[in-house]
Amino acid sequence: MRNIIILSLAMVLLGAGVCGADSLNVSLIGRCNIDGFIYSVFISDSYAYMADQYYGFHIIDISDPAHPYEIGSWGSASVSGRRIFVSGSIVYLADRNGGLRIINASEPSDPFQISSFGSSARAIEVSDSIAYLTTGEYSFHTIDVSDSAHPEELGFIEGVGLSDVLISNSYAYISDMYYGLQIIDISDPTSPFIVGGYSEGIGETVGANCVAIHDSYAYMPWEYGTIGIIIIDISNPEHPSLSGFYHPGFYFTKDIVIVDTFAYTVNGYGLSILDISYPTHPYEVGYYDTEDVALGLFIQPPYAYVADRYDGLYILDVSHFTGIKEEAQNKPRTLSLTAFPNPFNSSCAITANVGAGLAPAQIEIYDLRGEVVGATPRGRPDDVSEITEGHARGHAPTNRTFIWTPDETIASGIYLVRARTEDGGTAMRKVVLVR
C-alpha cells in the first residue's frame, strides 16, 4: 500500500472526495474472489470474462455490480490464460500453453471449446472476423475466424510479438518485453509487414508489456532506465519518436486503457488514473489500491473492472471522477480565467475577468505538489509582473492580468492557476510549461 503523504492541492481546491485511506476519486462497488492467477479481464454484456494463468478463464455475472458472482469457467491446469477477447457468445483466449482457443460461451455456465490454433499465444484482438495474435514463439499472425470451427491463417511475421497487440485503423501496435514498440501495416491481412518501431534500450528488458493509443500517441510501460510510462509520437508510423514520459515512482504498469482524455492504468498498487489532456505531460488525478497486484483492466463507464492477480475482480466506480476541470463549479457566473499562450516556454499572460461590481481576484499558481510558485499581488517580483486594466463605472478593475515568467528553477510540467475573489468565487485553469 502506498503511503499518502500529501493530497494534491488541486483535488482539495475542487472538492474532490477521498474514499478511504487508499483511494482518490474512485470507490469500490463490488468484488468477486476467484481461486486462480487472474491475468486479464474483458467485459461483454452483463458478464466479466477473466483469463486465469493457472486454469483458463472464468465468467462472472456482473448484472448487479455490487454483488458479482462466478457463473461458469472453462479450462484445466494445463491451460494458461493470458489475454481474452469476446465477441457475442464466442470467447477468444490466448493460451500460453495451447495457442488460440475459440470457445462457445452461449451458455455461460457451460462453455465448450470449438477449435484452436497454434501452440502458444500471448495476446489476441479480433476485428472484422480477423484475429490478430501474438505468440510465445515471437510471431504475429492474422487469422480468419469467420468460421469459428475452422480458423484459417491469412498471414504472419516472424520475430515480432510476445506481449500485447492493439488494432487501430490499418495498423497493429505490438508491445514487447524485449523489443519495445513495433508497428505493423495490416491493410492487407494476407501480407502484414513492419513499418516502424521504437526500440530504445534494446539488449535489455524494456518491459513494454501493453500498449494504448490516443490521438497520435502510443502509451507504453517502460522499465529501461526508469520505471514508468513512455509516450511515443506515432503520427509518422515509419519513424515513431519519444515525446514524453510519466514516472510514478512505484510499481511497474501492467495494463493501460484510454477513455477520452484519461489513461486508466493498473500496477502493483491497483488502479491509477492519469490526466492526458496534454498528451506528453500526464499526471495522476485518481487511484484505488487493491489488495494484491493488479494485472488487467477493462473500462466501461461508469465502472473500471480490475483483474487483481490472486484476489479476483474489483468493480470500481469512476463516475464521480472529474479530474481537474478548467473552471471550478462554485465560481460566480461572471468570473473567468484565461491563459495565453498555453502551452508556453518563456512567459504566459494570465487574466482573471471578475466582472463589474465584484471584488478583484487574486491569482495564484501551484505546482502539482500544492506549492505556490507564483501569485499576485504577493509573489516573487522576479517571476510575476502585474497589469490591472478595464474599469466599469467606478468599480474595481474588471480584468486583472499578470505575466508569469518562471525562472530556471521552475521545471517543465503542468501547473494550476487559481483566481479567487473575496466573496468566495473561484476559477481554475491548467497551464503547461515546456522548456
C-alpha positions as a Python dict, from the first residue, in 0.01 Angstrom:
ca = {
    (1, 'M'): (0, 0, 0),
    (2, 'R'): (118, 345, -79),
    (3, 'N'): (173, 596, 199),
    (4, 'I'): (-30, 906, 135),
    (5, 'I'): (190, 1197, 232),
    (6, 'I'): (4, 1481, 67),
    (7, 'L'): (-327, 1516, -109),
    (8, 'S'): (-291, 1706, -433),
    (9, 'L'): (-395, 2065, -377),
    (10, 'A'): (-584, 2053, -700),
    (11, 'M'): (-819, 1794, -554),
    (12, 'V'): (-869, 1995, -238),
    (13, 'L'): (-949, 2308, -431),
    (14, 'L'): (-1204, 2126, -643),
    (15, 'G'): (-1368, 1945, -353),
    (16, 'A'): (-1262, 1601, -470),
    (17, 'G'): (-1373, 1324, -236),
    (18, 'V'): (-1139, 1074, -81),
    (19, 'C'): (-1285, 726, -40),
    (20, 'G'): (-1078, 575, 238),
    (21, 'A'): (-704, 585, 305),
    (22, 'D'): (-612, 415, -22),
    (23, 'S'): (-830, 586, -283),
    (24, 'L'): (-884, 917, -453),
    (25, 'N'): (-1190, 996, -667),
    (26, 'V'): (-1264, 622, -701),
    (27, 'S'): (-1487, 399, -487),
    (28, 'L'): (-1541, 25, -457),
    (29, 'I'): (-1874, -110, -584),
    (30, 'G'): (-1824, -486, -566),
    (31, 'R'): (-1572, -770, -554),
    (32, 'C'): (-1561, -1134, -659),
    (33, 'N'): (-1284, -1353, -520),
    (34, 'I'): (-1155, -1610, -768),
    (35, 'D'): (-929, -1903, -693),
    (36, 'G'): (-654, -1867, -951),
    (37, 'F'): (-399, -1630, -1105),
    (38, 'I'): (-615, -1368, -1278),
    (39, 'Y'): (-425, -1204, -1562),
    (40, 'S'): (-677, -1001, -1765),
    (41, 'V'): (-1046, -914, -1796),
    (42, 'F'): (-1291, -845, -2078),
    (43, 'I'): (-1648, -715, -2035),
    (44, 'S'): (-1931, -817, -2266),
    (45, 'D'): (-2298, -756, -2188),
    (46, 'S'): (-2352, -845, -1823),
    (47, 'Y'): (-2051, -1074, -1788),
    (48, 'A'): (-1684, -1032, -1699),
    (49, 'Y'): (-1455, -1285, -1867),
    (50, 'M'): (-1133, -1328, -1671),
    (51, 'A'): (-825, -1506, -1805),
    (52, 'D'): (-661, -1732, -1546),
    (53, 'Q'): (-294, -1816, -1589),
    (54, 'Y'): (-345, -2132, -1382),
    (55, 'Y'): (-667, -2261, -1533),
    (56, 'G'): (-823, -2099, -1841),
    (57, 'F'): (-1091, -1841, -1781),
    (58, 'H'): (-1383, -1760, -1553),
    (59, 'I'): (-1719, -1599, -1629),
    (60, 'I'): (-1854, -1356, -1369),
    (61, 'D'): (-2213, -1233, -1365),
    (62, 'I'): (-2193, -855, -1315),
    (63, 'S'): (-2559, -770, -1376),
    (64, 'D'): (-2561, -647, -1016),
    (65, 'P'): (-2224, -470, -988),
    (66, 'A'): (-2245, -466, -610),
    (67, 'H'): (-2276, -845, -595),
    (68, 'P'): (-2079, -1010, -877),
    (69, 'Y'): (-2053, -1390, -869),
    (70, 'E'): (-1889, -1664, -1073),
    (71, 'I'): (-2133, -1838, -1303),
    (72, 'G'): (-1903, -2058, -1510),
    (73, 'S'): (-1549, -2139, -1616),
    (74, 'W'): (-1351, -2326, -1879),
    (75, 'G'): (-1006, -2483, -1881),
    (76, 'S'): (-775, -2702, -1680),
    (77, 'A'): (-441, -2684, -1502),
    (78, 'S'): (-268, -2715, -1842),
    (79, 'V'): (-438, -2404, -1984),
    (80, 'S'): (-255, -2078, -1911),
    (81, 'G'): (-490, -1794, -1997),
    (82, 'R'): (-319, -1462, -2070),
    (83, 'R'): (-537, -1228, -2276),
    (84, 'I'): (-902, -1267, -2363),
    (85, 'F'): (-1137, -1118, -2622),
    (86, 'V'): (-1513, -1174, -2651),
    (87, 'S'): (-1742, -1121, -2949),
    (88, 'G'): (-2104, -1219, -2899),
    (89, 'S'): (-2103, -1564, -2746),
    (90, 'I'): (-1754, -1653, -2874),
    (91, 'V'): (-1454, -1628, -2642),
    (92, 'Y'): (-1104, -1599, -2788),
    (93, 'L'): (-846, -1699, -2529),
    (94, 'A'): (-472, -1656, -2572),
    (95, 'D'): (-333, -1967, -2402),
    (96, 'R'): (39, -1954, -2336),
    (97, 'N'): (48, -2336, -2337),
    (98, 'G'): (-200, -2412, -2615),
    (99, 'G'): (-231, -2127, -2866),
    (100, 'L'): (-555, -1955, -2957),
    (101, 'R'): (-859, -2121, -2802),
    (102, 'I'): (-1201, -2049, -2952),
    (103, 'I'): (-1481, -2125, -2706),
    (104, 'N'): (-1858, -2113, -2730),
    (105, 'A'): (-1999, -1941, -2420),
    (106, 'S'): (-2361, -1907, -2533),
    (107, 'E'): (-2443, -2090, -2212),
    (108, 'P'): (-2219, -1911, -1959),
    (109, 'S'): (-2249, -2188, -1704),
    (110, 'D'): (-2122, -2448, -1952),
    (111, 'P'): (-1877, -2310, -2213),
    (112, 'F'): (-1707, -2553, -2452),
    (113, 'Q'): (-1417, -2532, -2697),
    (114, 'I'): (-1495, -2511, -3069),
    (115, 'S'): (-1143, -2506, -3214),
    (116, 'S'): (-786, -2391, -3158),
    (117, 'F'): (-489, -2252, -3349),
    (118, 'G'): (-117, -2283, -3280),
    (119, 'S'): (71, -2399, -2973),
    (120, 'S'): (133, -2080, -2775),
    (121, 'A'): (-42, -1742, -2762),
    (122, 'R'): (24, -1428, -2561),
    (123, 'A'): (-227, -1168, -2683),
    (124, 'I'): (-537, -1155, -2900),
    (125, 'E'): (-760, -894, -3058),
    (126, 'V'): (-1041, -956, -3307),
    (127, 'S'): (-1169, -707, -3564),
    (128, 'D'): (-1399, -772, -3861),
    (129, 'S'): (-1373, -1151, -3822),
    (130, 'I'): (-994, -1142, -3825),
    (131, 'A'): (-798, -1242, -3517),
    (132, 'Y'): (-463, -1074, -3458),
    (133, 'L'): (-244, -1298, -3247),
    (134, 'T'): (99, -1275, -3087),
    (135, 'T'): (268, -1596, -2975),
    (136, 'G'): (533, -1721, -2739),
    (137, 'E'): (746, -1811, -3042),
    (138, 'Y'): (791, -1445, -3141),
    (139, 'S'): (547, -1441, -3428),
    (140, 'F'): (245, -1235, -3528),
    (141, 'H'): (-48, -1396, -3711),
    (142, 'T'): (-361, -1278, -3888),
    (143, 'I'): (-633, -1544, -3873),
    (144, 'D'): (-972, -1561, -4043),
    (145, 'V'): (-1218, -1661, -3769),
    (146, 'S'): (-1540, -1601, -3963),
    (147, 'D'): (-1593, -1977, -3928),
    (148, 'S'): (-1521, -2036, -3558),
    (149, 'A'): (-1487, -2409, -3612),
    (150, 'H'): (-1221, -2369, -3880),
    (151, 'P'): (-983, -2077, -3816),
    (152, 'E'): (-761, -2014, -4118),
    (153, 'E'): (-428, -1837, -4117),
    (154, 'L'): (-406, -1544, -4358),
    (155, 'G'): (-57, -1412, -4292),
    (156, 'F'): (224, -1398, -4037),
    (157, 'I'): (552, -1231, -3946),
    (158, 'E'): (838, -1399, -3762),
    (159, 'G'): (1040, -1225, -3494),
    (160, 'V'): (772, -997, -3351),
    (161, 'G'): (518, -1016, -3074),
    (162, 'L'): (522, -1177, -2729),
    (163, 'S'): (334, -928, -2513),
    (164, 'D'): (29, -736, -2637),
    (165, 'V'): (-145, -628, -2957),
    (166, 'L'): (-374, -332, -3023),
    (167, 'I'): (-552, -269, -3353),
    (168, 'S'): (-609, 91, -3462),
    (169, 'N'): (-714, 182, -3814),
    (170, 'S'): (-493, -18, -4051),
    (171, 'Y'): (-211, -82, -3804),
    (172, 'A'): (-134, -337, -3537),
    (173, 'Y'): (68, -196, -3247),
    (174, 'I'): (274, -466, -3080),
    (175, 'S'): (434, -424, -2738),
    (176, 'D'): (721, -648, -2643),
    (177, 'M'): (907, -711, -2318),
    (178, 'Y'): (1239, -708, -2505),
    (179, 'Y'): (1187, -529, -2837),
    (180, 'G'): (972, -229, -2748),
    (181, 'L'): (702, -98, -2983),
    (182, 'Q'): (655, -247, -3328),
    (183, 'I'): (407, -108, -3581),
    (184, 'I'): (267, -345, -3842),
    (185, 'D'): (68, -249, -4151),
    (186, 'I'): (-236, -479, -4168),
    (187, 'S'): (-422, -307, -4452),
    (188, 'D'): (-378, -638, -4635),
    (189, 'P'): (-418, -910, -4367),
    (190, 'T'): (-260, -1165, -4601),
    (191, 'S'): (63, -966, -4619),
    (192, 'P'): (131, -782, -4292),
    (193, 'F'): (464, -602, -4273),
    (194, 'I'): (657, -394, -4019),
    (195, 'V'): (659, -23, -4099),
    (196, 'G'): (836, 114, -3792),
    (197, 'G'): (906, 82, -3423),
    (198, 'Y'): (1061, 231, -3113),
    (199, 'S'): (1335, 25, -2952),
    (200, 'E'): (1549, 249, -2732),
    (201, 'G'): (1732, 24, -2487),
    (202, 'I'): (1733, -293, -2697),
    (203, 'G'): (1951, -555, -2535),
    (204, 'E'): (1782, -500, -2201),
    (205, 'T'): (1439, -596, -2070),
    (206, 'V'): (1236, -285, -2150),
    (207, 'G'): (915, -428, -2006),
    (208, 'A'): (673, -297, -2270),
    (209, 'N'): (400, -548, -2192),
    (210, 'C'): (98, -344, -2308),
    (211, 'V'): (15, -50, -2531),
    (212, 'A'): (-265, 207, -2562),
    (213, 'I'): (-326, 460, -2839),
    (214, 'H'): (-467, 812, -2802),
    (215, 'D'): (-475, 1051, -3097),
    (216, 'S'): (-124, 1031, -3245),
    (217, 'Y'): (49, 893, -2935),
    (218, 'A'): (123, 546, -2802),
    (219, 'Y'): (147, 495, -2425),
    (220, 'M'): (356, 203, -2303),
    (221, 'P'): (515, 80, -1979),
    (222, 'W'): (892, 108, -1984),
    (223, 'E'): (1149, -6, -1733),
    (224, 'Y'): (1466, 63, -1926),
    (225, 'G'): (1646, 337, -1735),
    (226, 'T'): (1342, 431, -1525),
    (227, 'I'): (1017, 266, -1426),
    (228, 'G'): (726, 448, -1581),
    (229, 'I'): (523, 508, -1895),
    (230, 'I'): (672, 643, -2214),
    (231, 'I'): (474, 847, -2467),
    (232, 'I'): (567, 785, -2830),
    (233, 'D'): (465, 1010, -3119),
    (234, 'I'): (325, 776, -3387),
    (235, 'S'): (198, 1042, -3626),
    (236, 'N'): (456, 905, -3869),
    (237, 'P'): (436, 526, -3823),
    (238, 'E'): (762, 478, -4011),
    (239, 'H'): (954, 695, -3767),
    (240, 'P'): (794, 697, -3420),
    (241, 'S'): (974, 914, -3167),
    (242, 'L'): (983, 965, -2791),
    (243, 'S'): (770, 1263, -2683),
    (244, 'G'): (747, 1230, -2307),
    (245, 'F'): (723, 1003, -2007),
    (246, 'Y'): (544, 959, -1677),
    (247, 'H'): (745, 840, -1377),
    (248, 'P'): (509, 738, -1095),
    (249, 'G'): (783, 629, -857),
    (250, 'F'): (623, 294, -773),
    (251, 'Y'): (532, -42, -922),
    (252, 'F'): (565, -116, -1292),
    (253, 'T'): (249, -58, -1502),
    (254, 'K'): (77, -378, -1619),
    (255, 'D'): (-209, -253, -1837),
    (256, 'I'): (-334, 74, -1987),
    (257, 'V'): (-677, 173, -2120),
    (258, 'I'): (-751, 522, -2253),
    (259, 'V'): (-1101, 673, -2246),
    (260, 'D'): (-1148, 1034, -2352),
    (261, 'T'): (-857, 1229, -2200),
    (262, 'F'): (-783, 989, -1915),
    (263, 'A'): (-544, 696, -1910),
    (264, 'Y'): (-652, 424, -1668),
    (265, 'T'): (-357, 211, -1561),
    (266, 'V'): (-304, -82, -1325),
    (267, 'N'): (10, -169, -1134),
    (268, 'G'): (137, -327, -814),
    (269, 'Y'): (-83, -97, -608),
    (270, 'G'): (-406, -110, -806),
    (271, 'L'): (-579, 139, -1032),
    (272, 'S'): (-419, 474, -1118),
    (273, 'I'): (-587, 738, -1335),
    (274, 'L'): (-382, 988, -1534),
    (275, 'D'): (-499, 1309, -1696),
    (276, 'I'): (-362, 1318, -2051),
    (277, 'S'): (-527, 1639, -2167),
    (278, 'Y'): (-175, 1739, -2260),
    (279, 'P'): (-59, 1407, -2405),
    (280, 'T'): (310, 1440, -2329),
    (281, 'H'): (262, 1557, -1968),
    (282, 'P'): (37, 1305, -1788),
    (283, 'Y'): (-21, 1330, -1415),
    (284, 'E'): (-212, 1126, -1158),
    (285, 'V'): (-555, 1252, -1057),
    (286, 'G'): (-714, 943, -903),
    (287, 'Y'): (-641, 595, -774),
    (288, 'Y'): (-768, 292, -587),
    (289, 'D'): (-532, 48, -413),
    (290, 'T'): (-631, -318, -440),
    (291, 'E'): (-524, -593, -202),
    (292, 'D'): (-286, -771, -440),
    (293, 'V'): (-116, -692, -774),
    (294, 'A'): (-348, -554, -1042),
    (295, 'L'): (-264, -705, -1382),
    (296, 'G'): (-561, -642, -1611),
    (297, 'L'): (-815, -370, -1678),
    (298, 'F'): (-1134, -301, -1870),
    (299, 'I'): (-1315, 34, -1868),
    (300, 'Q'): (-1687, 51, -1933),
    (301, 'P'): (-1817, 375, -1783),
    (302, 'P'): (-1921, 430, -1515),
    (303, 'Y'): (-1710, 134, -1394),
    (304, 'A'): (-1350, 20, -1404),
    (305, 'Y'): (-1308, -358, -1390),
    (306, 'V'): (-974, -463, -1242),
    (307, 'A'): (-820, -811, -1259),
    (308, 'D'): (-623, -848, -937),
    (309, 'R'): (-389, -1149, -959),
    (310, 'Y'): (-482, -1368, -657),
    (311, 'D'): (-774, -1151, -547),
    (312, 'G'): (-1011, -1175, -844),
    (313, 'L'): (-1237, -899, -976),
    (314, 'Y'): (-1277, -545, -845),
    (315, 'I'): (-1562, -330, -978),
    (316, 'L'): (-1476, 34, -915),
    (317, 'D'): (-1699, 337, -957),
    (318, 'V'): (-1528, 609, -1162),
    (319, 'S'): (-1846, 804, -1239),
    (320, 'H'): (-1761, 1074, -986),
    (321, 'F'): (-1411, 1108, -1119),
    (322, 'T'): (-1385, 1458, -1259),
    (323, 'G'): (-1012, 1522, -1265),
    (324, 'I'): (-906, 1884, -1282),
    (325, 'K'): (-1166, 2096, -1453),
    (326, 'E'): (-1086, 2408, -1646),
    (327, 'E'): (-1313, 2604, -1413),
    (328, 'A'): (-1445, 2514, -1068),
    (329, 'Q'): (-1817, 2465, -1016),
    (330, 'N'): (-1853, 2720, -737),
    (331, 'K'): (-1733, 3021, -934),
    (332, 'P'): (-1971, 3314, -989),
    (333, 'R'): (-2107, 3326, -1341),
    (334, 'T'): (-1910, 3641, -1425),
    (335, 'L'): (-1568, 3515, -1312),
    (336, 'S'): (-1349, 3372, -1588),
    (337, 'L'): (-984, 3287, -1628),
    (338, 'T'): (-771, 3273, -1943),
    (339, 'A'): (-407, 3197, -2021),
    (340, 'F'): (-212, 3272, -2336),
    (341, 'P'): (-8, 3122, -2487),
    (342, 'N'): (-78, 2780, -2343),
    (343, 'P'): (138, 2569, -2356),
    (344, 'F'): (424, 2823, -2326),
    (345, 'N'): (802, 2815, -2297),
    (346, 'S'): (903, 3153, -2155),
    (347, 'S'): (610, 3359, -2029),
    (348, 'C'): (233, 3331, -2006),
    (349, 'A'): (-29, 3607, -1974),
    (350, 'I'): (-291, 3502, -1716),
    (351, 'T'): (-610, 3710, -1698),
    (352, 'A'): (-897, 3697, -1448),
    (353, 'N'): (-1213, 3877, -1558),
    (354, 'V'): (-1415, 3937, -1242),
    (355, 'G'): (-1699, 4139, -1392),
    (356, 'A'): (-1837, 4473, -1284),
    (357, 'G'): (-1908, 4520, -915),
    (358, 'L'): (-1710, 4220, -795),
    (359, 'A'): (-1409, 4237, -569),
    (360, 'P'): (-1076, 4200, -751),
    (361, 'A'): (-950, 3848, -796),
    (362, 'Q'): (-624, 3726, -654),
    (363, 'I'): (-437, 3488, -885),
    (364, 'E'): (-214, 3206, -760),
    (365, 'I'): (-15, 2938, -939),
    (366, 'Y'): (53, 2596, -784),
    (367, 'D'): (262, 2301, -886),
    (368, 'L'): (109, 1953, -858),
    (369, 'R'): (253, 1911, -507),
    (370, 'G'): (38, 2204, -394),
    (371, 'E'): (324, 2453, -354),
    (372, 'V'): (275, 2814, -463),
    (373, 'V'): (515, 2907, -743),
    (374, 'G'): (359, 3242, -836),
    (375, 'A'): (91, 3480, -705),
    (376, 'T'): (-43, 3833, -721),
    (377, 'P'): (-38, 4080, -554),
    (378, 'R'): (209, 3895, -336),
    (379, 'G'): (467, 3679, -503),
    (380, 'R'): (822, 3687, -623),
    (381, 'P'): (891, 4009, -815),
    (382, 'D'): (1136, 3831, -1044),
    (383, 'D'): (868, 3586, -1158),
    (384, 'V'): (549, 3793, -1170),
    (385, 'S'): (458, 4129, -1318),
    (386, 'E'): (104, 4258, -1281),
    (387, 'I'): (-121, 4452, -1517),
    (388, 'T'): (-454, 4595, -1400),
    (389, 'E'): (-697, 4714, -1665),
    (390, 'G'): (-1061, 4774, -1756),
    (391, 'H'): (-1278, 4971, -1511),
    (392, 'A'): (-1659, 4963, -1504),
    (393, 'R'): (-1845, 5276, -1381),
    (394, 'G'): (-1617, 5349, -1091),
    (395, 'H'): (-1592, 4992, -974),
    (396, 'A'): (-1273, 4794, -927),
    (397, 'P'): (-1092, 4682, -1243),
    (398, 'T'): (-1278, 4411, -1436),
    (399, 'N'): (-966, 4246, -1570),
    (400, 'R'): (-655, 4154, -1378),
    (401, 'T'): (-362, 4020, -1575),
    (402, 'F'): (-14, 3921, -1481),
    (403, 'I'): (269, 3786, -1687),
    (404, 'W'): (420, 3476, -1536),
    (405, 'T'): (782, 3432, -1637),
    (406, 'P'): (917, 3130, -1449),
    (407, 'D'): (1286, 3131, -1370),
    (408, 'E'): (1519, 2839, -1436),
    (409, 'T'): (1426, 2672, -1105),
    (410, 'I'): (1073, 2606, -1233),
    (411, 'A'): (1069, 2277, -1424),
    (412, 'S'): (867, 2188, -1731),
    (413, 'G'): (527, 2046, -1645),
    (414, 'I'): (165, 2122, -1566),
    (415, 'Y'): (70, 2398, -1322),
    (416, 'L'): (-265, 2501, -1176),
    (417, 'V'): (-379, 2863, -1188),
    (418, 'R'): (-650, 2971, -944),
    (419, 'A'): (-836, 3301, -943),
    (420, 'R'): (-1019, 3379, -619),
    (421, 'T'): (-1244, 3669, -521),
    (422, 'E'): (-1314, 3793, -169),
    (423, 'D'): (-1672, 3666, -186),
    (424, 'G'): (-1555, 3307, -236),
    (425, 'G'): (-1578, 3274, -612),
    (426, 'T'): (-1304, 3069, -777),
    (427, 'A'): (-1197, 2968, -1125),
    (428, 'M'): (-916, 2732, -1225),
    (429, 'R'): (-716, 2657, -1534),
    (430, 'K'): (-422, 2437, -1625),
    (431, 'V'): (-111, 2584, -1789),
    (432, 'V'): (174, 2384, -1937),
    (433, 'L'): (534, 2499, -1925),
    (434, 'V'): (755, 2342, -2192),
    (435, 'R'): (1123, 2430, -2174),
}
